[in-house]
Amino acid sequence: MIVALDGPDGAGKSTQVAQLMAWAHEQGMSARAVGKWELFEPDTVPQARFLRGTDRAELRVCIAEMPSPARMMFLAWMNTMAADRARQATEDLVILDGYWIKHAASELLLGCDSVLVNAVAEAIAPADLVVYVDVTPEEALRRKDGDITPYECGTDLSCDPRRFLSHQAGMRQVMLDWARNYSWAVVPAGSRAATSQGLIDLIVDRRP
């Protein structure tokens, strides 16, 4: 079963991925977490060797400097590679740490053609369960404690917190609309539904 966790920056997705992995192992299940940042693991994504010599922080700034629609295509490549690895995995539970949702919403707000954004979303390998973890921009900013990136601020290289709040608010509305249209599971960050047990209940309930 492939479970995709996505949502705004600061929603706590990575923490929940770790909790779900621990739960799966406790149940005697094989489990694997897959994410776009595996690009920096040579044995996992050898096709990304052209990125060797850089790091995640530098790449995040480079992404913010890319023009549209090239940036959308690069982000789509990152997310497509991760989703394909998830589909090829043989473990009982595969958790996608991030999906296409956050980046697609951001690119729409930054002026990318909706036809391209929708085509990318349709082309990426589907997940069996998509969980959208919702958080307000204000709470996300508090959680990040100043550790924000230019892309999270709508490509603002100065990382102005006001730009973070305005861009994240726009993204959140787009993602909530999609969640309703696609019938994704929506769990508010910090709620019982967003705890490891709440996510486990979702998985057990929808396990094929």
N, C-alpha and C positions, 0 to 999 in steps of 0.2 A: 504494500500500500504506500502510495506517495502522498505525503501531506506537505502542502506549501504554506509557509507562514510569511505573511507580508503585512505592511502597514507603514505609517509615517516613521520618519527618523525619530529615535528615542522611545519607540514603543516597547522595547525590551525583547525583541524577537530572539536574539542570540541566547539570552538567558533561558528562554523557554525551550529553545532547541536542546540545550544541554540537559534540562530537566526531563524532557521527553526521551532523550537518548538513555539517561540513567534508568528511567522507568522501564523502557523496553528491555534493557539488559536484565533488570530485576525479574522480569516476566519470562526470561529464558529466550527472548526473541533476538534475532540478529537485527541490527539497526545501523544505519549510516546517515550522517548529515552531509549535505551537499550544498555548496554555495558558490557564488560568482567569484569570490576572492581566492578560490583554489587556483586561479590563474598563476599565482606565484609559487605553486608547487610543481616542479618540473616533471615529476613522475606521474602526476595526475593529469596535467594539461600541457603536454609537450608542445602543442601547437602554439602556445603563448610564449615561446622562447624569445620572441622579438621584444618582450617586455623585461627581459633579464637586465639587471643593472639599475632598475628603478624600484620604487617601493610603493606601498598602498597610498601613503600620504601624498607623494608626488603625482601619482596617477590621478588621484581625486582632483587635484588642482588642474592637471592637464584636461581632464574631462570637462571641467567648468569653462575652460578656454576654447573648447572645440566649437565650431559653428554648427548650426542646425541646417540640414537633417543629419549631417555626418555623426554628430554626437548620439542621436537616437539609434543609428545603425551600430555604432560601437557598443553602446549599452545593450542593444538587442543581441549582439553577438555574445557578450558576457553572459546574459541570462539564458540564451538558447543553449549555449554549451553546458551550463549547469543543469538545465531541465533535461537535456539529452543524457547527461551522466546519470541523472536520477532514473530515467526510463530504462537505462541499461543495467542498473544495479540489480543484484539478486537477493538483497537482504529482505527480511520480512517487513521492516518499516524503513522507509527512506524519507528523510525530512529535508525539504528545501528551505534553506535559510535565506529568504527573499525570493521574489518571483518577478514577473514583469510589471506588476501593478504600480509600484512606487515610481519607477523611472518613466513609465508611460504617462502617468498623470503629470509628472514634472515637465516632460517634453511638450505635452499639450499646452501647458501654461506658458512655456517659453516660445511658443509659436510654431511648433512642428505641425505639419499637415496631418490632420486627423485620419486621413486615408492611410497614410504610412503607419501611424501609430496603431490603428485597428488591424492592419494587415500583419504587423509584427506580433500583436497579441494573439491573433488567430493561428499563426505559424508555430509558436512556441509549444513544446510538448505539454499536454494537459496533466494536471494533478488529479488524484482521486478525491482529495479534500483540500479546499482552499480556506484558510483561516485568516481573516483580516483583523489584525489587532489595532484597535482604535485608540488614539491618544490626542488630546488637544495640543495645539502648538505651544501654548503657555507651559503645560506640564512637560512637554518634550524638551523645551528650552531649559527648564529647571533641571531635568534629569541629565542633560548633556553637560551642564555646568561649564559652559563656555567652550566646550569642545565641538564646535560646529565647523562645517566645511563650506567652501564657496558654492558647491553645487546645491547643498541643502538650503542655501540662501538665495536660490534663483540665479546662480552664477555670479553673485556679488563677491568679487575677490577680496573685499575688505571684511567680509563676514559680519556685516552689521546685524545685530540681533533683531532689529526691526524688520529687515528684509527676510530673515529667517521666519519670523512670525507671519508675515504677509504671504510669503510663498507657501509655507506649510499649510496655512489656512485654505488657500486655493486648492492645493493638492488633496487635502483631506476631503473637501466637498466632492471633488471628482471621484475619489476612491469610494466614498460612501455611496455615491450614485451607482457606481459599477457594482458594488457589493449587493445592492438591492436587485439590480438587473440580472446579475449572474447567480444570485441565490447563494452567495458565499456565507460562511459562518462568520458573524461579526461579534467580537468579544472586546469590551472596553478594557484597556490596560489598567491593571490594579484591581479589577473586579475578580470575584470568585471564578467566573467563567474563563478568565485569562490566567489562572493559576495552572500549575502542572496538572492537578487533578481535573480541573475543568476541561483542559485540552484532551486529557486522556479519555474523559467521558465522551467527547465528540468523536474521537478516533474509534473507540469501541463501538459506539452507536452506528457508525457508518462504515465499519470494516466490511469489505466485500465478502 
